[in-house]
Structures are given as C-alpha cells and as structure tokens.
Amino acid sequence: MAFSLIETIAFRNLDDKKVNIDSSSIFIVGENGQGKTNFLDAVYTLCYGSSFRQGNDSSSARLGDRAWCVKGNNKEGYKCVVSWKDGSKSITENEKTVYDRKTLVERNPAIVFCHEDMEFARGEPERRRFFFDQTASLVSASYIDLLRLYRRALKARNMALKEKSMDILDVLDLQIAIYGIGLCEERLKMAAAFDQVFAPRFEEVARLGTRISLEYKPSWKNLDSAEEIAKNLGASREKELILGTSLSGPHRDRFVFTDDNGDFSGRASTGQLRLLSLTLRIAQAEYYSASTGRYPTLLLDDVLLELDPDKKQRFMSLLPKHEQAFFTFLPGEPFGNYKSRYTLVYWADNGRFLPA
C-alpha cells in the first residue's frame, strides 16, 4: 500500500510538518545529518510500528521530548497513526486500536536497504537468522506466531536450566521440540524458494561466472520427530545444566552462502559483500511478491554510494516491483540519472523537506 501524505511530530530531528509523498518514487537529497534516514524511518514506523534503527522507542523522540507521533494517509482514506508518550506506545488504523504489530506487517510491508545490511552478508549467524526470520514473517503470520512460541519456550527452558528446575525440563523439552521442528520445516521450504530468486539476481549484478547458493544448516540434524528431538535434548542435559543455556535448536541454525569452493562470504571482497547484501534485499522483495501476489514499499538509504557506475545502473534496473520506493542521496550523486517524470524530489535541510 502506498502512502500519499506523512506527518511527523517530535520524531527525531524532523520538522513538525506534513509532506506530500503521493508518488511511486520519492528521492530525498541532502548532506548527512539533515534527516534523510530519519524520514525513511518514519515511513518504516508506519509499516512496522517500530524503528529500523537501533534503540528503543524513546530514542525516536526529538532531543528533550518525551513523546512522538507519526501519521500516514493514502488516497483511499486509510489512516495509520503510531505514537509514543512516556513509555507507552499506541497504534491505530482508521482510528481503531492495533493490538498486534503483525497486522501492520500484513497490510504495509516495507523492505529497507541500508548500510547495516552488510552484517547479513559477512556471516554472523545471529544476524542472518534475523534476516531470514524477517523474510519468512513477511509472507506468513503463522510463522510469526510459531517464532514467538519457540522463543517463549526457549526463554523458559534456559531459566529452568539456570535454576536447575528438573521437574519442568521434560515438559519444556517437548515444547521446544514441537515448536522448533515446525520452524525448521518452514525455514527449509523458505530457503529453497529464496535461493531460486537470490542466486540468479546476484549473478546478474556481480557477474562472477559462478552460482552463489543459499544453504540452510539446521542445528538439529537427522532428527525427524518432536519425540526424537526431545529425547536427544534429554541426553545432552548434563552439559546444558552446567552452562545454563540451550545448546541446540533453531536459535543456533545457520544460513550459508556457498560456491564450488565452500563458504563464499569468508572469501568475498568488501565490494562483493556489499552486492550480496543489496541482492538479499532484492530477493526478499521478490520472494514476498511471489508468495503473496502483492508488492512492498522499498526504502533505500544511500545504498549506491559504494558501487561503481556500471553496477549502480544494473542494480537500479533490477529493482523489484513495488508499491512505492524512497531513495536517499548525497547532493553530489547523479540521482537525476535514475528518476522518472513521476519522481518527487525533496531537498533535506535540518529536518525540513523542500521540493526541488
């Protein structure tokens, strides 16, 4: 769903103004620190109910304020409001309270391309799991529910291990196994489908002459039933009791990018890792559209800076179909090469957005 108007109040360093965004393409140009990324974050907040930047809700408030609000409208009369005041957050759609943020994800999916995406490419298992959990959650509300149930059971099990509460560990082992095997099955299907989108897209941009594939490597190997997993957990309990934590399960799964010589990320150059991170987001958007028949909002934050001119053009030509796309640029970039006659261009100046 595309927004036509956005209004921010005491949100980061943005001016308290309404900004017209009634276009499929919006360019925001300005020096660093002028509010470009904060504007993208305001759009993202309308789509997810929270920031894509590090920190808690209070960090989205303008310096010195204890409240903030972001409002978004579209031409069909839809209105979304996300507000925070003194530690309490409220989300409404058409003046009705939203109690679960997955409602927003289903209605207004957004995909962010930003510098921090390099973490997904470099290979830290936790960050890769975050990316692929996000990918699966975009297309399946039931995956969100399953992930929540697993995390809740995992937290309880880790607490029981630390406190050596032997009487409830058998019950928690079976819960972990049931929710965990469900996650593994969903991740296996998602990874196979995602690879079919990702691999050809990466080669189109990188032109390495070899296939870079995604492999899913679950922590639980060759275990086909929840009962079998629970039995295996019981067998390793002594070590877990000593360490006070769960040593196996979906929270330790790995996603690996490989070529004919094994792990590609470990040998890739910085430029190749940058392309990998960008292609992951392209594939995420295309996977979402293929799974749902809908198009997401794209938020692209200074993503072209480190690419040479040829790769910039190839990347822009491969952008997935979308409801709306927001781009940020520095003044010296050739953003005019990428805009169409429908593109809205704003100059960012100390939190204000002036039509070009």
C-alpha positions as MATLAB code, in Angstrom:
seq = 'MAFSLIETIAFRNLDDKKVNIDSSSIFIVGENGQGKTNFLDAVYTLCYGSSFRQGNDSSSARLGDRAWCVKGNNKEGYKCVVSWKDGSKSITENEKTVYDRKTLVERNPAIVFCHEDMEFARGEPERRRFFFDQTASLVSASYIDLLRLYRRALKARNMALKEKSMDILDVLDLQIAIYGIGLCEERLKMAAAFDQVFAPRFEEVARLGTRISLEYKPSWKNLDSAEEIAKNLGASREKELILGTSLSGPHRDRFVFTDDNGDFSGRASTGQLRLLSLTLRIAQAEYYSASTGRYPTLLLDDVLLELDPDKKQRFMSLLPKHEQAFFTFLPGEPFGNYKSRYTLVYWADNGRFLPA';
ca = [
       0.000    0.000    0.000;
       1.339    3.432   -0.967;
       1.073    6.443    1.336;
       0.184    9.848   -0.117;
       0.902   12.018    2.933;
       3.072   11.676    6.015;
       3.177   13.879    9.109;
       5.683   13.718   11.963;
       5.532   15.340   15.383;
       8.662   15.446   17.595;
      10.058   12.470   15.654;
      13.866   12.515   15.752;
      15.168   15.705   14.096;
      12.286   16.064   11.626;
      10.274   19.261   11.394;
       6.641   19.035   12.552;
       5.230   19.174    9.037;
       3.095   17.278    6.549;
       4.987   16.040    3.485;
       3.336   15.057    0.216;
       4.563   11.617   -0.899;
       1.848   10.951   -3.487;
       4.100    9.182   -5.980;
       5.553    5.743   -6.582;
       9.082    7.216   -6.415;
      10.421    9.720   -3.875;
      14.030   10.982   -3.823;
      15.385   12.728   -0.726;
      18.658   14.566   -1.329;
      20.849   16.179    1.299;
      24.023   16.152    3.303;
      24.489   13.711    6.159;
      22.658   14.597    9.356;
      19.841   16.508    7.661;
      17.086   13.951    8.314;
      17.107   11.730    5.221;
      17.380    8.433    7.096;
      15.025    9.684    9.798;
      12.365   10.300    7.159;
      12.726    6.727    5.883;
      12.494    5.565    9.492;
       9.204    7.438    9.892;
       7.770    5.580    6.888;
       9.073    2.286    8.274;
       7.475    3.032   11.647;
       4.098    3.305    9.924;
       4.695   -0.094    8.333;
       6.005   -1.987   11.371;
       5.092    0.047   14.422;
       8.748    0.466   15.373;
      12.044    1.880   14.115;
      14.541    0.029   11.934;
      17.335    1.813   13.774;
      18.953    0.591   16.961;
      17.475    1.728   20.256;
      14.120    1.651   21.986;
      11.006    3.733   21.295;
      12.260    6.606   23.440;
      15.242    7.086   21.098;
      12.834    8.112   18.304;
      11.793   11.202   20.262;
      13.317   14.556   19.412;
      16.031   15.532   21.876;
      14.364   16.846   25.008;
      10.896   15.442   24.193;
       9.093   12.546   25.884;
       6.573   11.896   23.124;
       6.439   11.498   19.344;
       3.890   10.729   16.650;
       3.932    9.612   13.002;
       0.816    9.767   10.827;
       0.299    8.398    7.327;
      -2.617    8.616    4.891;
      -3.379    7.266    1.444;
      -5.766    8.446   -1.258;
      -8.314    5.720   -0.455;
      -8.927    7.142    3.029;
      -6.692    4.809    5.024;
      -5.010    6.424    8.032;
      -2.349    4.977   10.312;
      -1.034    6.644   13.464;
       1.867    5.416   15.590;
       2.546    7.431   18.732;
       4.624    7.099   21.883;
       4.442    9.014   25.154;
       6.230    8.417   28.462;
       6.952    4.754   27.740;
       3.559    3.847   26.265;
       3.002    3.236   22.539;
      -0.281    3.402   20.654;
      -1.003    2.205   17.104;
      -4.272    2.873   15.294;
      -5.600    2.166   11.813;
      -8.606    4.250   10.795;
      -8.967    5.208   14.488;
      -9.163    1.561   15.627;
      -6.505    0.275   18.023;
      -3.987   -2.220   16.642;
      -3.023   -4.714   19.344;
      -0.573   -6.838   17.359;
       2.041   -5.297   15.050;
       1.811   -8.241   12.661;
      -1.411   -6.567   11.431;
       0.709   -3.700   10.108;
       3.214   -6.086    8.530;
       0.412   -7.799    6.615;
      -1.014   -4.509    5.356;
       2.072   -2.339    4.819;
       5.176   -4.487    4.223;
       8.364   -2.451    3.817;
      11.863   -3.544    2.916;
      14.852   -1.431    3.961;
      18.134   -1.324    2.067;
      20.764    0.203    4.356;
      24.466    0.075    5.190;
      23.889   -2.207    8.203;
      22.736   -4.950    5.805;
      26.421   -5.786    5.385;
      26.021   -7.745    8.641;
      23.806  -10.230    6.802;
      26.484  -10.735    4.158;
      29.516  -11.024    6.451;
      28.218  -14.171    8.042;
      27.304  -13.600   11.689;
      24.784  -16.430   12.319;
      22.522  -14.352   14.571;
      22.154  -11.555   12.019;
      21.486  -13.999    9.182;
      18.806  -15.734   11.239;
      17.251  -12.311   11.871;
      17.135  -11.605    8.130;
      15.552  -14.917    7.185;
      13.107  -14.822   10.097;
      12.087  -11.389    8.827;
      11.737  -12.771    5.300;
       9.505  -15.627    6.414;
       7.473  -13.311    8.653;
       6.711  -11.011    5.732;
       4.745  -13.744    3.980;
       3.361  -15.758    6.891;
       1.627  -14.520   10.040;
       1.668  -18.131   11.276;
       5.488  -18.071   11.118;
       5.465  -15.033   13.426;
       3.258  -16.940   15.870;
       5.476  -20.028   15.712;
       8.638  -17.986   16.249;
       7.087  -16.252   19.267;
       6.056  -19.579   20.795;
       9.529  -21.030   20.289;
      11.261  -18.004   21.805;
       8.926  -18.061   24.800;
       9.571  -21.748   25.397;
      13.328  -21.258   24.891;
      13.398  -18.448   27.454;
      11.556  -20.631   29.957;
      13.864  -23.584   29.275;
      17.020  -21.501   29.716;
      15.653  -20.188   33.010;
      14.897  -23.741   34.151;
      18.426  -24.817   33.215;
      19.953  -21.965   35.198;
      17.779  -22.683   38.217;
      18.143  -26.476   37.749;
      14.370  -26.931   37.841;
      14.454  -30.583   36.851;
      10.714  -31.163   37.331;
       9.688  -28.984   34.361;
      12.549  -29.620   31.939;
      10.924  -32.699   30.371;
       7.805  -30.661   29.558;
       9.866  -27.776   28.165;
      11.993  -30.169   26.103;
       8.877  -31.382   24.302;
       7.592  -27.825   23.797;
      10.918  -26.727   22.344;
      10.929  -29.781   20.087;
       7.374  -29.234   18.783;
       7.792  -25.523   18.042;
      11.379  -25.964   16.871;
      10.688  -28.693   14.348;
       7.905  -26.523   12.927;
      10.373  -23.648   12.482;
      12.918  -25.952   10.836;
      10.357  -27.191    8.331;
       9.300  -23.635    7.455;
      12.894  -22.444    7.155;
      13.816  -25.355    4.903;
      10.993  -24.530    2.481;
      11.698  -20.804    2.622;
      15.442  -21.219    1.999;
      14.858  -23.414   -1.058;
      12.424  -20.925   -2.590;
      14.571  -17.918   -1.658;
      17.649  -19.450   -3.278;
      15.839  -19.714   -6.608;
      15.279  -15.952   -6.525;
      18.561  -14.863   -4.957;
      21.148  -16.836   -6.970;
      20.270  -15.558  -10.482;
      19.800  -11.975   -9.244;
      23.222  -11.921   -7.608;
      24.903  -13.183  -10.760;
      23.126  -10.537  -12.852;
      24.706   -7.776  -10.746;
      28.041   -9.338   -9.703;
      28.810  -11.296  -12.899;
      31.182  -13.723  -11.182;
      30.544  -16.528  -13.644;
      29.575  -18.985  -10.881;
      26.457  -19.702   -8.860;
      26.353  -18.416   -5.287;
      23.787  -20.526   -3.462;
      21.981  -20.302   -0.138;
      22.219  -23.334    2.130;
      20.180  -23.835    5.290;
      22.031  -25.749    8.008;
      19.762  -26.640   10.933;
      21.209  -27.212   14.385;
      19.149  -30.404   14.743;
      20.391  -32.831   12.091;
      18.738  -36.106   11.075;
      16.004  -35.790   13.696;
      12.589  -36.410   12.177;
      10.118  -36.108   15.057;
       9.483  -33.965   18.127;
       9.787  -37.024   20.339;
      13.197  -37.864   18.887;
      14.372  -34.271   19.384;
      13.109  -34.214   22.976;
      14.945  -37.475   23.682;
      18.137  -36.013   22.231;
      17.742  -32.886   24.372;
      17.404  -35.040   27.472;
      20.610  -36.884   26.592;
      22.596  -33.609   26.466;
      21.047  -32.086   29.562;
      24.057  -32.526   31.837;
      26.237  -30.171   29.786;
      23.411  -27.655   29.388;
      22.815  -27.640   33.150;
      26.477  -26.789   33.693;
      26.378  -23.917   31.159;
      22.826  -22.812   31.987;
      21.712  -22.478   28.375;
      20.202  -24.444   25.478;
      22.977  -25.586   23.155;
      20.913  -26.717   20.179;
      17.790  -25.705   18.335;
      16.600  -23.214   15.692;
      18.200  -20.365   17.675;
      21.517  -21.876   16.540;
      20.608  -22.595   12.910;
      22.895  -21.249   10.200;
      22.346  -19.894    6.697;
      25.416  -20.065    4.469;
      26.229  -18.672    1.013;
      28.368  -21.105   -0.938;
      30.051  -21.619   -4.283;
      32.014  -24.594   -5.644;
      34.779  -23.929   -3.100;
      32.595  -23.752    0.006;
      31.694  -20.715    2.122;
      31.644  -17.724   -0.232;
      31.280  -14.987    2.409;
      34.577  -15.869    4.059;
      36.485  -15.218    0.820;
      34.421  -12.444   -0.729;
      35.756   -8.917   -1.155;
      34.098   -5.943    0.514;
      32.540   -4.988   -2.814;
      31.138   -8.471   -3.323;
      29.708   -8.486    0.198;
      28.054   -5.141   -0.476;
      26.446   -6.573   -3.618;
      25.409   -9.654   -1.689;
      23.655   -7.537    0.947;
      21.845   -5.499   -1.713;
      20.798   -8.622   -3.601;
      19.431  -10.149   -0.397;
      17.000   -7.257   -0.149;
      16.046   -7.514   -3.831;
      15.389  -11.225   -3.363;
      13.445  -10.559   -0.168;
      11.091   -8.226   -2.035;
      10.686  -10.630   -4.963;
      10.138  -13.587   -2.630;
       7.444  -11.597   -0.830;
       5.687  -10.718   -4.093;
       5.903  -14.264   -5.457;
       4.436  -15.628   -2.203;
       1.653  -13.077   -1.712;
       0.899  -11.536   -5.103;
       1.469   -8.093   -3.574;
       4.265   -5.518   -3.802;
       6.160   -3.970   -0.861;
       7.359   -0.461   -0.118;
      11.116   -0.070   -0.682;
      13.286    2.177    1.498;
      16.790    2.622    0.053;
      19.187    4.557    2.263;
      22.384    5.692    0.467;
      22.828    2.209   -0.988;
      24.511    3.218   -4.262;
      27.475    5.073   -2.756;
      29.964    2.199   -2.836;
      29.070    0.796   -6.270;
      30.849    1.668   -9.499;
      28.704    3.314  -12.234;
      28.004    0.092  -14.160;
      26.891   -1.795  -11.063;
      24.716    1.149   -9.995;
      22.849    1.023  -13.296;
      22.481   -2.760  -13.154;
      21.229   -2.583   -9.569;
      18.627    0.079  -10.412;
      17.461   -1.917  -13.419;
      16.902   -4.962  -11.185;
      14.854   -3.195   -8.522;
      11.819   -5.376   -7.771;
       8.273   -4.249   -8.442;
       6.974   -2.126   -5.595;
       4.074   -0.031   -4.385;
       6.368    2.855   -3.517;
      10.115    3.451   -3.318;
      12.018    6.029   -1.239;
      15.673    6.787   -2.039;
      18.202    8.945   -0.212;
      21.145   10.565   -1.984;
      24.007   12.890   -1.206;
      23.999   16.126   -3.260;
      26.969   15.058   -5.413;
      25.372   11.827   -6.598;
      23.896   11.650  -10.140;
      20.376   10.994   -8.854;
      18.948   12.658  -11.933;
      20.037    9.605  -13.939;
      17.624    7.403  -12.000;
      14.469    9.480  -11.711;
      11.394    9.337  -13.933;
       8.900   12.069  -14.753;
       6.800   10.838  -11.822;
       9.570   11.115   -9.232;
       9.126   13.570   -6.363;
      12.456   15.120   -5.327;
      12.961   16.785   -1.945;
      15.997   18.553   -0.533;
      16.571   17.726    3.123;
      17.709   20.641    5.253;
      17.887   20.278    9.041;
      14.761   18.114    9.225;
      12.807   20.110    6.646;
      11.942   18.796    3.175;
      11.815   21.310    0.349;
      10.519   20.429   -3.131;
      13.314   20.524   -5.708;
];
